[in-house]
Amino acid sequence: METYIISAAAVLLLAKASWQTVLAFLNRSYVKKCSHFPPEAVKQVMNEKTFSRSIAYTLDKNRMEVFSIWYGTIILGVLLFSGILPWLYHLYFEADNYTFILSESLFLVSVYIVLSLTGLPLEYYSKFKLEEHYGFNKSSVGLWIKDNFKGLIIGLVIGVPLISLIIYLIFRLGDLWWIWGFALVVIFQLVMMVIYPMIILPWFNKLSPLPDGELKDRLMQLAERTGFKARTIQIMDGSKRSGHSNAFFTGFGRFRRIVLFDTLVEQLNPQELEAVLAHEIGHYQKGHIPKMMVLSWAMLLAGFALIAWLLNTPVFIQAFGFSPEQAGPAPVLLLFGLLTGLVAFWLSPGLSLISRKYEYESDRFAAEHTGGQPLVMALRKLSEKNLANLTPHAVYSGFYYSHPTLIEREKALKQLFSTPD
């Protein structure tokens, strides 16, 4: 049985990496082909020089993507099959019950810290080589180090108590602990939706109220007539780290707030910003966020149920070198976390399909309230400024893209509202 478990894990690991590589090469080949024969719709969005830069940017990211796939695969393979995890686990093992719970939590957190450290070289190259080359990186090495240190502190402050509570529930509540564990994580997520923009986000970025003027009046009027009452509209200094732009809203109820990147405000005019915000409001008014939350909670509940079953299946951890007689719940929690991605990856097309459906619905909502043309122009500008890949391979985008491509979005808007070029 242990051999079957190890073999299945190895097959899943290699299957995922191999298919990711196939997707990357499919995308690379198609993008290179389109660079010589660009679709007519592309010519309406980007001039030849910008399109060439977007192709070069996409191909450079593609090369890094393939390297990252196999780099991560090797790291995960070493963790799963080398015996290093059981060795590290026994360093934390203590007999006293309360110390034992803390040791279990620290073991889990330490492994994920090690995993994050192995990703730092790739993150550094992406930010200070690739993104820097194309003019997107605005961060300094010092700021990057500071951000990672802050992230580590936040992870420890939040992660250790949360994991300790889950392990405590496993010991104290018997066979139905997983229902209470699921409830705990859901409550944690809801609380984080409130405190993240109020406490954690300002630790990394400066948030300031949108100044009075045409833009604020236009956006507040849009929020009023679409029934989206936000507490405030804020500008975030995203430009101190990246030239990429974004907009989002956080919180719920009276804690809801709209956040615009300063780069977005610089790149778009008031009419276009209004259309972008209308799109975000569309997600709210169409109920996309609670629908996605319910879906994620259903998957979370299934995950907790599976963990509960694995805790009563000693052969699972024994297959990876842990001794069932000495091990607490930490090895099961860790192995489940490491292996889940190998299975969940194959759900990506379905989740991406749902997400793209919601994007179309939000585009339609935005066009109904602001007209189709401002949204089209905003999407074109953002694609140009971000050197977006306008010609991904259909299988690649179907697997990974949570948003339709610009060409697909424009086509849908034109069909619905006869939007002119």
C-alpha positions, 0 to 999 in steps of 0.5 A: 500500500505504501508503494502505491501511495508513493507511486501515485504521488510521484505520478501526480508530481510528474504529470503536473510538471509535464502538462505545465511544460506542454502548455508553456511550449504550446503558448510559446509556439503560438505567440511566436507565430502571431508575432509574424502574422498578428490578427487584425484585432491586435493592430487596433490595440497596439502599434507595431513597436508596443506589440513587439515588446509585448511579444518579447515580454511574453516569451521572456516570462515563458522561459522563466515559467518553464524553469520555475515549473521544474525548479519547483517540481524538484524542490517538492520532490526532495521534500516528499521523497528524500526523508528530510521531512520526517527527520525535521519533524523529530527535531520538534517532537516533545512529550508534553501536550501543550509544548507538543501542540506548539511544536507541531505548529512550528514544524508546519510553519518552518517547512513553509518558511523553507519553501518560501525561501527556496522561491526567493531566487526566482522572485528576485530574478523576476522582479529585478531582472525581467520586470526591471528590463521592461520598466515595470519594477519600481522597488529597491532591493532594500524594500523587497527585503523589508517586504519579505521580512514583514510577510514573515512576521505576519505569517508567524503572528497569524499562522502559528496561533491559527494552526495551533488552534486547529491542532488543539481541536483535533485533540479535544473534539474527537471525530467531528473536529473537522467541522469545527476546524472548517468553521474556524477557518471560515470565521478567520477568512471573514475577519481577515476581510475586515482587518486586512485593509485596515491593519495589514495593507497599510503596513506595506502601502500608503493609502490616502483618500481620493482628492476632491474633484471630477474623478471623485464626484464621478466615481461616488455618483457611479457608486450611488446609482449602482447601489454600491455604497462604499465607505471611502475611495482610496489611492494606493501607492502601488507605483513604489513597487511596480508599474502594473496597475489594478483596482479592487474593493475590500471588506463588506458592510460598513467596512467596504472601501474602494482602492485604486492603484496610483498607476491606474489613476495616472494611466486612465482618464475619469471616464475610463476609470469610471468604467473600470470601477463599474466593472468591479462593482459588477462583481459585487452586484452580480453576487460573484464574490459570495458565489466564489466564496461558497465554492471555495468553502465547499472545497475547504470543507471537503479538504477538512473531511479528507484530512480527518480520514487521513488522520485515521489512515496511518499508512498515508504518513508511513509511506512518506517516512513518518512513524505513525506511533510517534506522529501527531497531526502535523505530518498529515496536515503538511502532506495534505497541503503539499499534495493538494496542489497536484490534484487541484491543478487539474480543476483549473480549467473549470475554475477559470471557466467560471471566473471568465463567465463572471468577467463577461457579466461584469463587463456587461454591467459596466457597459450598461452603466457607463457605455461600452466605449470607455471600458473598451478604451480602458482595457486597451490602455491597460493591455498596452501599458502592461504589455499584455499577451494578446495572442495566447494559445487557446488551451493555455488561456483556457487552463490558466486565464481567470479573465478572457483575453482583450480580443474576446472581451471586445468581441463580446462587448461589440456583440452586446452593445454594437461598440464601435472600434 
